[in-house]
Amino acid sequence: MASCSGTTKKGTPCKLNALKGSDYCLIHIRQDPNAPSGREAIEELEGRLSETAKSVLGIAIMVGIVLSVLIKRR
Ligand SMILES: [Zn+2]
């Protein structure tokens, strides 16, 4: 596996492994000017994360409703 071509905040070369199809790791993928697919992948990942957050919030609301019903029954 190739190593990342990005540079760290200190200005030293990154030692992490590069992502598949890219010369950069997940942290430095934004430094890659030739990887629109990498950016799309990150945007897709961020989209999935927000969807997950929404579903988690939905479950939390459902649990809250169920608990309030159970408490009222007592
Ligand atoms: Zn890197």
PDB file of the backbone (N, CA, C, O) and the ligand in Angstrom, with CONECT records:
HET     ZN  A 101       1
ATOM      1  N   MET A   1       0.850  -1.202   0.000  1.00  0.00           N
ATOM      2  CA  MET A   1       0.000   0.000   0.000  1.00  0.00           C
ATOM      3  C   MET A   1       0.883   1.248   0.000  1.00  0.00           C
ATOM      4  O   MET A   1       1.818   1.354   0.793  1.00  0.00           O
ATOM      5  N   ALA A   2       0.585   2.176  -0.879  1.00  0.00           N
ATOM      6  CA  ALA A   2       1.374   3.402  -0.982  1.00  0.00           C
ATOM      7  C   ALA A   2       1.083   4.323   0.194  1.00  0.00           C
ATOM      8  O   ALA A   2       0.006   4.278   0.789  1.00  0.00           O
ATOM      9  N   SER A   3       2.057   5.151   0.511  1.00  0.00           N
ATOM     10  CA  SER A   3       1.854   6.087   1.607  1.00  0.00           C
ATOM     11  C   SER A   3       1.297   7.406   1.084  1.00  0.00           C
ATOM     12  O   SER A   3       1.373   7.703  -0.108  1.00  0.00           O
ATOM     13  N   CYS A   4       0.741   8.183   1.995  1.00  0.00           N
ATOM     14  CA  CYS A   4       0.062   9.430   1.660  1.00  0.00           C
ATOM     15  C   CYS A   4       1.046  10.467   1.114  1.00  0.00           C
ATOM     16  O   CYS A   4       2.173  10.566   1.599  1.00  0.00           O
ATOM     17  N   SER A   5       0.625  11.239   0.107  1.00  0.00           N
ATOM     18  CA  SER A   5       1.461  12.293  -0.469  1.00  0.00           C
ATOM     19  C   SER A   5       1.217  13.634   0.212  1.00  0.00           C
ATOM     20  O   SER A   5       1.847  14.631  -0.138  1.00  0.00           O
ATOM     21  N   GLY A   6       0.326  13.662   1.160  1.00  0.00           N
ATOM     22  CA  GLY A   6      -0.008  14.907   1.842  1.00  0.00           C
ATOM     23  C   GLY A   6       1.062  15.310   2.844  1.00  0.00           C
ATOM     24  O   GLY A   6       1.965  14.536   3.162  1.00  0.00           O
ATOM     25  N   THR A   7       0.939  16.530   3.330  1.00  0.00           N
ATOM     26  CA  THR A   7       1.857  17.015   4.348  1.00  0.00           C
ATOM     27  C   THR A   7       1.076  17.314   5.630  1.00  0.00           C
ATOM     28  O   THR A   7      -0.079  17.738   5.591  1.00  0.00           O
ATOM     29  N   THR A   8       1.721  17.088   6.733  1.00  0.00           N
ATOM     30  CA  THR A   8       1.069  17.320   8.023  1.00  0.00           C
ATOM     31  C   THR A   8       1.075  18.810   8.362  1.00  0.00           C
ATOM     32  O   THR A   8       1.644  19.620   7.632  1.00  0.00           O
ATOM     33  N   LYS A   9       0.437  19.156   9.473  1.00  0.00           N
ATOM     34  CA  LYS A   9       0.401  20.559   9.905  1.00  0.00           C
ATOM     35  C   LYS A   9       1.803  21.079  10.197  1.00  0.00           C
ATOM     36  O   LYS A   9       2.064  22.278  10.093  1.00  0.00           O
ATOM     37  N   LYS A  10       2.707  20.166  10.564  1.00  0.00           N
ATOM     38  CA  LYS A  10       4.091  20.555  10.838  1.00  0.00           C
ATOM     39  C   LYS A  10       4.893  20.744   9.550  1.00  0.00           C
ATOM     40  O   LYS A  10       6.018  21.244   9.584  1.00  0.00           O
ATOM     41  N   GLY A  11       4.310  20.343   8.409  1.00  0.00           N
ATOM     42  CA  GLY A  11       5.018  20.474   7.135  1.00  0.00           C
ATOM     43  C   GLY A  11       5.843  19.266   6.776  1.00  0.00           C
ATOM     44  O   GLY A  11       6.567  19.275   5.780  1.00  0.00           O
ATOM     45  N   THR A  12       5.740  18.206   7.592  1.00  0.00           N
ATOM     46  CA  THR A  12       6.474  16.980   7.291  1.00  0.00           C
ATOM     47  C   THR A  12       5.584  16.050   6.475  1.00  0.00           C
ATOM     48  O   THR A  12       4.359  16.133   6.565  1.00  0.00           O
ATOM     49  N   PRO A  13       6.192  15.153   5.668  1.00  0.00           N
ATOM     50  CA  PRO A  13       5.386  14.223   4.860  1.00  0.00           C
ATOM     51  C   PRO A  13       4.548  13.308   5.739  1.00  0.00           C
ATOM     52  O   PRO A  13       4.997  12.841   6.786  1.00  0.00           O
ATOM     53  N   CYS A  14       3.326  13.062   5.294  1.00  0.00           N
ATOM     54  CA  CYS A  14       2.428  12.180   6.024  1.00  0.00           C
ATOM     55  C   CYS A  14       2.895  10.739   5.891  1.00  0.00           C
ATOM     56  O   CYS A  14       3.317  10.320   4.813  1.00  0.00           O
ATOM     57  N   LYS A  15       2.824   9.982   6.971  1.00  0.00           N
ATOM     58  CA  LYS A  15       3.285   8.593   6.955  1.00  0.00           C
ATOM     59  C   LYS A  15       2.135   7.601   6.888  1.00  0.00           C
ATOM     60  O   LYS A  15       2.365   6.392   6.873  1.00  0.00           O
ATOM     61  N   LEU A  16       0.906   8.090   6.849  1.00  0.00           N
ATOM     62  CA  LEU A  16      -0.241   7.186   6.796  1.00  0.00           C
ATOM     63  C   LEU A  16      -0.368   6.535   5.430  1.00  0.00           C
ATOM     64  O   LEU A  16       0.169   7.042   4.446  1.00  0.00           O
ATOM     65  N   ASN A  17      -1.073   5.419   5.366  1.00  0.00           N
ATOM     66  CA  ASN A  17      -1.321   4.753   4.092  1.00  0.00           C
ATOM     67  C   ASN A  17      -2.342   5.526   3.284  1.00  0.00           C
ATOM     68  O   ASN A  17      -3.326   6.030   3.827  1.00  0.00           O
ATOM     69  N   ALA A  18      -2.100   5.621   1.957  1.00  0.00           N
ATOM     70  CA  ALA A  18      -3.023   6.320   1.075  1.00  0.00           C
ATOM     71  C   ALA A  18      -4.273   5.486   0.854  1.00  0.00           C
ATOM     72  O   ALA A  18      -4.242   4.259   0.946  1.00  0.00           O
ATOM     73  N   LEU A  19      -5.369   6.166   0.561  1.00  0.00           N
ATOM     74  CA  LEU A  19      -6.618   5.478   0.276  1.00  0.00           C
ATOM     75  C   LEU A  19      -6.540   4.816  -1.097  1.00  0.00           C
ATOM     76  O   LEU A  19      -5.717   5.200  -1.927  1.00  0.00           O
ATOM     77  N   LYS A  20      -7.385   3.835  -1.332  1.00  0.00           N
ATOM     78  CA  LYS A  20      -7.446   3.176  -2.633  1.00  0.00           C
ATOM     79  C   LYS A  20      -7.848   4.179  -3.711  1.00  0.00           C
ATOM     80  O   LYS A  20      -8.821   4.915  -3.544  1.00  0.00           O
ATOM     81  N   GLY A  21      -7.097   4.210  -4.823  1.00  0.00           N
ATOM     82  CA  GLY A  21      -7.418   5.106  -5.922  1.00  0.00           C
ATOM     83  C   GLY A  21      -6.987   6.536  -5.670  1.00  0.00           C
ATOM     84  O   GLY A  21      -7.367   7.434  -6.422  1.00  0.00           O
ATOM     85  N   SER A  22      -6.202   6.768  -4.630  1.00  0.00           N
ATOM     86  CA  SER A  22      -5.744   8.115  -4.315  1.00  0.00           C
ATOM     87  C   SER A  22      -4.313   8.066  -3.805  1.00  0.00           C
ATOM     88  O   SER A  22      -3.836   7.021  -3.361  1.00  0.00           O
ATOM     89  N   ASP A  23      -3.628   9.213  -3.874  1.00  0.00           N
ATOM     90  CA  ASP A  23      -2.284   9.307  -3.322  1.00  0.00           C
ATOM     91  C   ASP A  23      -2.308   9.878  -1.913  1.00  0.00           C
ATOM     92  O   ASP A  23      -1.265  10.163  -1.323  1.00  0.00           O
ATOM     93  N   TYR A  24      -3.515  10.041  -1.384  1.00  0.00           N
ATOM     94  CA  TYR A  24      -3.641  10.702  -0.085  1.00  0.00           C
ATOM     95  C   TYR A  24      -4.432   9.838   0.896  1.00  0.00           C
ATOM     96  O   TYR A  24      -5.240   9.001   0.493  1.00  0.00           O
ATOM     97  N   CYS A  25      -4.190  10.053   2.179  1.00  0.00           N
ATOM     98  CA  CYS A  25      -4.945   9.354   3.216  1.00  0.00           C
ATOM     99  C   CYS A  25      -6.268  10.093   3.462  1.00  0.00           C
ATOM    100  O   CYS A  25      -6.546  11.113   2.831  1.00  0.00           O
ATOM    101  N   LEU A  26      -7.064   9.573   4.370  1.00  0.00           N
ATOM    102  CA  LEU A  26      -8.379  10.159   4.643  1.00  0.00           C
ATOM    103  C   LEU A  26      -8.253  11.583   5.177  1.00  0.00           C
ATOM    104  O   LEU A  26      -9.114  12.425   4.920  1.00  0.00           O
ATOM    105  N   ILE A  27      -7.179  11.850   5.919  1.00  0.00           N
ATOM    106  CA  ILE A  27      -6.983  13.183   6.502  1.00  0.00           C
ATOM    107  C   ILE A  27      -6.593  14.194   5.431  1.00  0.00           C
ATOM    108  O   ILE A  27      -7.019  15.348   5.479  1.00  0.00           O
ATOM    109  N   HIS A  28      -5.776  13.759   4.455  1.00  0.00           N
ATOM    110  CA  HIS A  28      -5.227  14.699   3.474  1.00  0.00           C
ATOM    111  C   HIS A  28      -5.872  14.583   2.103  1.00  0.00           C
ATOM    112  O   HIS A  28      -5.385  15.179   1.142  1.00  0.00           O
ATOM    113  N   ILE A  29      -6.968  13.818   1.993  1.00  0.00           N
ATOM    114  CA  ILE A  29      -7.630  13.646   0.701  1.00  0.00           C
ATOM    115  C   ILE A  29      -8.038  15.002   0.128  1.00  0.00           C
ATOM    116  O   ILE A  29      -8.106  15.164  -1.091  1.00  0.00           O
ATOM    117  N   ARG A  30      -8.309  15.967   0.989  1.00  0.00           N
ATOM    118  CA  ARG A  30      -8.706  17.305   0.525  1.00  0.00           C
ATOM    119  C   ARG A  30      -7.534  18.053  -0.103  1.00  0.00           C
ATOM    120  O   ARG A  30      -7.742  19.046  -0.799  1.00  0.00           O
ATOM    121  N   GLN A  31      -6.299  17.590   0.132  1.00  0.00           N
ATOM    122  CA  GLN A  31      -5.127  18.223  -0.489  1.00  0.00           C
ATOM    123  C   GLN A  31      -4.915  17.703  -1.910  1.00  0.00           C
ATOM    124  O   GLN A  31      -4.109  18.259  -2.655  1.00  0.00           O
ATOM    125  N   ASP A  32      -5.625  16.652  -2.290  1.00  0.00           N
ATOM    126  CA  ASP A  32      -5.438  16.030  -3.599  1.00  0.00           C
ATOM    127  C   ASP A  32      -6.231  16.783  -4.656  1.00  0.00           C
ATOM    128  O   ASP A  32      -7.461  16.741  -4.634  1.00  0.00           O
ATOM    129  N   PRO A  33      -5.559  17.479  -5.593  1.00  0.00           N
ATOM    130  CA  PRO A  33      -6.275  18.218  -6.625  1.00  0.00           C
ATOM    131  C   PRO A  33      -6.809  17.302  -7.731  1.00  0.00           C
ATOM    132  O   PRO A  33      -7.670  17.704  -8.514  1.00  0.00           O
ATOM    133  N   ASN A  34      -6.295  16.068  -7.790  1.00  0.00           N
ATOM    134  CA  ASN A  34      -6.654  15.165  -8.892  1.00  0.00           C
ATOM    135  C   ASN A  34      -7.603  14.066  -8.450  1.00  0.00           C
ATOM    136  O   ASN A  34      -7.684  13.032  -9.111  1.00  0.00           O
ATOM    137  N   ALA A  35      -8.321  14.255  -7.358  1.00  0.00           N
ATOM    138  CA  ALA A  35      -9.184  13.186  -6.854  1.00  0.00           C
ATOM    139  C   ALA A  35     -10.606  13.678  -6.597  1.00  0.00           C
ATOM    140  O   ALA A  35     -11.045  13.727  -5.448  1.00  0.00           O
ATOM    141  N   PRO A  36     -11.334  14.047  -7.664  1.00  0.00           N
ATOM    142  CA  PRO A  36     -12.742  14.408  -7.454  1.00  0.00           C
ATOM    143  C   PRO A  36     -13.544  13.236  -6.913  1.00  0.00           C
ATOM    144  O   PRO A  36     -14.499  13.416  -6.158  1.00  0.00           O
ATOM    145  N   SER A  37     -13.133  12.003  -7.319  1.00  0.00           N
ATOM    146  CA  SER A  37     -13.845  10.822  -6.827  1.00  0.00           C
ATOM    147  C   SER A  37     -13.636  10.689  -5.321  1.00  0.00           C
ATOM    148  O   SER A  37     -14.542  10.277  -4.596  1.00  0.00           O
ATOM    149  N   GLY A  38     -12.444  11.038  -4.859  1.00  0.00           N
ATOM    150  CA  GLY A  38     -12.175  10.984  -3.425  1.00  0.00           C
ATOM    151  C   GLY A  38     -13.042  11.965  -2.676  1.00  0.00           C
ATOM    152  O   GLY A  38     -13.582  11.652  -1.615  1.00  0.00           O
ATOM    153  N   ARG A  39     -13.175  13.169  -3.239  1.00  0.00           N
ATOM    154  CA  ARG A  39     -14.030  14.178  -2.602  1.00  0.00           C
ATOM    155  C   ARG A  39     -15.478  13.704  -2.583  1.00  0.00           C
ATOM    156  O   ARG A  39     -16.182  13.853  -1.584  1.00  0.00           O
ATOM    157  N   GLU A  40     -15.912  13.128  -3.708  1.00  0.00           N
ATOM    158  CA  GLU A  40     -17.287  12.614  -3.771  1.00  0.00           C
ATOM    159  C   GLU A  40     -17.492  11.537  -2.723  1.00  0.00           C
ATOM    160  O   GLU A  40     -18.534  11.469  -2.072  1.00  0.00           O
ATOM    161  N   ALA A  41     -16.476  10.693  -2.573  1.00  0.00           N
ATOM    162  CA  ALA A  41     -16.577   9.614  -1.576  1.00  0.00           C
ATOM    163  C   ALA A  41     -16.737  10.200  -0.187  1.00  0.00           C
ATOM    164  O   ALA A  41     -17.520   9.694   0.616  1.00  0.00           O
ATOM    165  N   ILE A  42     -15.997  11.270   0.102  1.00  0.00           N
ATOM    166  CA  ILE A  42     -16.094  11.895   1.436  1.00  0.00           C
ATOM    167  C   ILE A  42     -17.461  12.554   1.594  1.00  0.00           C
ATOM    168  O   ILE A  42     -18.079  12.465   2.655  1.00  0.00           O
ATOM    169  N   GLU A  43     -17.931  13.214   0.540  1.00  0.00           N
ATOM    170  CA  GLU A  43     -19.253  13.840   0.625  1.00  0.00           C
ATOM    171  C   GLU A  43     -20.323  12.778   0.845  1.00  0.00           C
ATOM    172  O   GLU A  43     -21.263  12.970   1.617  1.00  0.00           O
ATOM    173  N   GLU A  44     -20.159  11.640   0.141  1.00  0.00           N
ATOM    174  CA  GLU A  44     -21.112  10.541   0.313  1.00  0.00           C
ATOM    175  C   GLU A  44     -21.059  10.032   1.750  1.00  0.00           C
ATOM    176  O   GLU A  44     -22.088   9.760   2.368  1.00  0.00           O
ATOM    177  N   LEU A  45     -19.830   9.910   2.269  1.00  0.00           N
ATOM    178  CA  LEU A  45     -19.653   9.436   3.648  1.00  0.00           C
ATOM    179  C   LEU A  45     -20.306  10.410   4.624  1.00  0.00           C
ATOM    180  O   LEU A  45     -20.988  10.001   5.563  1.00  0.00           O
ATOM    181  N   GLU A  46     -20.089  11.711   4.389  1.00  0.00           N
ATOM    182  CA  GLU A  46     -20.696  12.720   5.270  1.00  0.00           C
ATOM    183  C   GLU A  46     -22.223  12.647   5.180  1.00  0.00           C
ATOM    184  O   GLU A  46     -22.923  12.807   6.180  1.00  0.00           O
ATOM    185  N   GLY A  47     -22.731  12.400   3.952  1.00  0.00           N
ATOM    186  CA  GLY A  47     -24.173  12.263   3.774  1.00  0.00           C
ATOM    187  C   GLY A  47     -24.712  11.085   4.555  1.00  0.00           C
ATOM    188  O   GLY A  47     -25.757  11.168   5.201  1.00  0.00           O
ATOM    189  N   ARG A  48     -23.967   9.966   4.483  1.00  0.00           N
ATOM    190  CA  ARG A  48     -24.400   8.776   5.225  1.00  0.00           C
ATOM    191  C   ARG A  48     -24.388   9.039   6.718  1.00  0.00           C
ATOM    192  O   ARG A  48     -25.288   8.613   7.441  1.00  0.00           O
ATOM    193  N   LEU A  49     -23.346   9.755   7.185  1.00  0.00           N
ATOM    194  CA  LEU A  49     -23.242  10.044   8.612  1.00  0.00           C
ATOM    195  C   LEU A  49     -24.418  10.889   9.070  1.00  0.00           C
ATOM    196  O   LEU A  49     -24.977  10.649  10.141  1.00  0.00           O
ATOM    197  N   SER A  50     -24.805  11.894   8.253  1.00  0.00           N
ATOM    198  CA  SER A  50     -25.932  12.736   8.656  1.00  0.00           C
ATOM    199  C   SER A  50     -27.225  11.925   8.642  1.00  0.00           C
ATOM    200  O   SER A  50     -28.096  12.120   9.490  1.00  0.00           O
ATOM    201  N   GLU A  51     -27.348  11.006   7.665  1.00  0.00           N
ATOM    202  CA  GLU A  51     -28.527  10.132   7.641  1.00  0.00           C
ATOM    203  C   GLU A  51     -28.573   9.263   8.889  1.00  0.00           C
ATOM    204  O   GLU A  51     -29.628   9.077   9.496  1.00  0.00           O
ATOM    205  N   THR A  52     -27.398   8.729   9.264  1.00  0.00           N
ATOM    206  CA  THR A  52     -27.313   7.916  10.476  1.00  0.00           C
ATOM    207  C   THR A  52     -27.703   8.740  11.686  1.00  0.00           C
ATOM    208  O   THR A  52     -28.429   8.266  12.560  1.00  0.00           O
ATOM    209  N   ALA A  53     -27.219   9.981  11.736  1.00  0.00           N
ATOM    210  CA  ALA A  53     -27.547  10.858  12.862  1.00  0.00           C
ATOM    211  C   ALA A  53     -29.056  11.082  12.925  1.00  0.00           C
ATOM    212  O   ALA A  53     -29.645  11.071  14.006  1.00  0.00           O
ATOM    213  N   LYS A  54     -29.687  11.287  11.748  1.00  0.00           N
ATOM    214  CA  LYS A  54     -31.140  11.486  11.701  1.00  0.00           C
ATOM    215  C   LYS A  54     -31.875  10.261  12.219  1.00  0.00           C
ATOM    216  O   LYS A  54     -32.817  10.382  13.003  1.00  0.00           O
ATOM    217  N   SER A  55     -31.439   9.058  11.775  1.00  0.00           N
ATOM    218  CA  SER A  55     -32.129   7.841  12.202  1.00  0.00           C
ATOM    219  C   SER A  55     -31.924   7.602  13.690  1.00  0.00           C
ATOM    220  O   SER A  55     -32.832   7.137  14.379  1.00  0.00           O
ATOM    221  N   VAL A  56     -30.729   7.918  14.189  1.00  0.00           N
ATOM    222  CA  VAL A  56     -30.479   7.774  15.626  1.00  0.00           C
ATOM    223  C   VAL A  56     -31.385   8.713  16.404  1.00  0.00           C
ATOM    224  O   VAL A  56     -31.957   8.339  17.428  1.00  0.00           O
ATOM    225  N   LEU A  57     -31.510   9.946  15.903  1.00  0.00           N
ATOM    226  CA  LEU A  57     -32.387  10.923  16.551  1.00  0.00           C
ATOM    227  C   LEU A  57     -33.830  10.423  16.532  1.00  0.00           C
ATOM    228  O   LEU A  57     -34.556  10.566  17.515  1.00  0.00           O
ATOM    229  N   GLY A  58     -34.243   9.834  15.400  1.00  0.00           N
ATOM    230  CA  GLY A  58     -35.594   9.291  15.289  1.00  0.00           C
ATOM    231  C   GLY A  58     -35.836   8.191  16.298  1.00  0.00           C
ATOM    232  O   GLY A  58     -36.886   8.146  16.940  1.00  0.00           O
ATOM    233  N   ILE A  59     -34.852   7.291  16.441  1.00  0.00           N
ATOM    234  CA  ILE A  59     -34.977   6.196  17.410  1.00  0.00           C
ATOM    235  C   ILE A  59     -35.061   6.763  18.822  1.00  0.00           C
ATOM    236  O   ILE A  59     -35.850   6.293  19.641  1.00  0.00           O
ATOM    237  N   ALA A  60     -34.232   7.789  19.103  1.00  0.00           N
ATOM    238  CA  ALA A  60     -34.227   8.407  20.435  1.00  0.00           C
ATOM    239  C   ALA A  60     -35.598   9.001  20.747  1.00  0.00           C
ATOM    240  O   ALA A  60     -36.091   8.881  21.868  1.00  0.00           O
ATOM    241  N   ILE A  61     -36.211   9.643  19.747  1.00  0.00           N
ATOM    242  CA  ILE A  61     -37.549  10.234  19.945  1.00  0.00           C
ATOM    243  C   ILE A  61     -38.568   9.121  20.202  1.00  0.00           C
ATOM    244  O   ILE A  61     -39.404   9.234  21.098  1.00  0.00           O
ATOM    245  N   MET A  62     -38.491   8.036  19.403  1.00  0.00           N
ATOM    246  CA  MET A  62     -39.405   6.905  19.587  1.00  0.00           C
ATOM    247  C   MET A  62     -39.275   6.318  20.988  1.00  0.00           C
ATOM    248  O   MET A  62     -40.275   6.051  21.655  1.00  0.00           O
ATOM    249  N   VAL A  63     -38.024   6.118  21.429  1.00  0.00           N
ATOM    250  CA  VAL A  63     -37.781   5.565  22.766  1.00  0.00           C
ATOM    251  C   VAL A  63     -38.370   6.500  23.817  1.00  0.00           C
ATOM    252  O   VAL A  63     -38.970   6.051  24.794  1.00  0.00           O
ATOM    253  N   GLY A  64     -38.190   7.820  23.605  1.00  0.00           N
ATOM    254  CA  GLY A  64     -38.736   8.792  24.539  1.00  0.00           C
ATOM    255  C   GLY A  64     -40.243   8.702  24.629  1.00  0.00           C
ATOM    256  O   GLY A  64     -40.799   8.779  25.724  1.00  0.00           O
ATOM    257  N   ILE A  65     -40.929   8.537  23.486  1.00  0.00           N
ATOM    258  CA  ILE A  65     -42.389   8.416  23.460  1.00  0.00           C
ATOM    259  C   ILE A  65     -42.825   7.155  24.198  1.00  0.00           C
ATOM    260  O   ILE A  65     -43.737   7.196  25.024  1.00  0.00           O
ATOM    261  N   VAL A  66     -42.162   6.024  23.895  1.00  0.00           N
ATOM    262  CA  VAL A  66     -42.502   4.749  24.532  1.00  0.00           C
ATOM    263  C   VAL A  66     -42.319   4.838  26.042  1.00  0.00           C
ATOM    264  O   VAL A  66     -43.165   4.381  26.810  1.00  0.00           O
ATOM    265  N   LEU A  67     -41.196   5.437  26.457  1.00  0.00           N
ATOM    266  CA  LEU A  67     -40.929   5.556  27.891  1.00  0.00           C
ATOM    267  C   LEU A  67     -41.969   6.437  28.571  1.00  0.00           C
ATOM    268  O   LEU A  67     -42.432   6.121  29.667  1.00  0.00           O
ATOM    269  N   SER A  68     -42.339   7.547  27.920  1.00  0.00           N
ATOM    270  CA  SER A  68     -43.333   8.448  28.533  1.00  0.00           C
ATOM    271  C   SER A  68     -44.669   7.725  28.664  1.00  0.00           C
ATOM    272  O   SER A  68     -45.368   7.921  29.658  1.00  0.00           O
ATOM    273  N   VAL A  69     -45.051   6.885  27.681  1.00  0.00           N
ATOM    274  CA  VAL A  69     -46.292   6.108  27.752  1.00  0.00           C
ATOM    275  C   VAL A  69     -46.222   5.120  28.902  1.00  0.00           C
ATOM    276  O   VAL A  69     -47.178   4.983  29.665  1.00  0.00           O
ATOM    277  N   LEU A  70     -45.070   4.414  29.035  1.00  0.00           N
ATOM    278  CA  LEU A  70     -44.902   3.429  30.098  1.00  0.00           C
ATOM    279  C   LEU A  70     -44.963   4.094  31.459  1.00  0.00           C
ATOM    280  O   LEU A  70     -45.554   3.555  32.394  1.00  0.00           O
ATOM    281  N   ILE A  71     -44.342   5.282  31.571  1.00  0.00           N
ATOM    282  CA  ILE A  71     -44.354   5.994  32.857  1.00  0.00           C
ATOM    283  C   ILE A  71     -45.770   6.429  33.210  1.00  0.00           C
ATOM    284  O   ILE A  71     -46.155   6.357  34.377  1.00  0.00           O
ATOM    285  N   LYS A  72     -46.550   6.875  32.242  1.00  0.00           N
ATOM    286  CA  LYS A  72     -47.907   7.324  32.480  1.00  0.00           C
ATOM    287  C   LYS A  72     -48.807   6.184  32.961  1.00  0.00           C
ATOM    288  O   LYS A  72     -49.748   6.398  33.725  1.00  0.00           O
ATOM    289  N   ARG A  73     -48.495   4.958  32.495  1.00  0.00           N
ATOM    290  CA  ARG A  73     -49.329   3.806  32.871  1.00  0.00           C
ATOM    291  C   ARG A  73     -49.190   3.454  34.336  1.00  0.00           C
ATOM    292  O   ARG A  73     -50.096   2.871  34.932  1.00  0.00           O
ATOM    293  N   ARG A  74     -48.020   3.818  34.934  1.00  0.00           N
ATOM    294  CA  ARG A  74     -47.791   3.446  36.324  1.00  0.00           C
ATOM    295  C   ARG A  74     -48.665   4.270  37.265  1.00  0.00           C
ATOM    296  O   ARG A  74     -48.604   4.090  38.481  1.00  0.00           O
TER     297      ARG A  74
HETATM  298 ZN    ZN A 101      -1.980  11.901   4.912  1.00  0.00          ZN2+
END
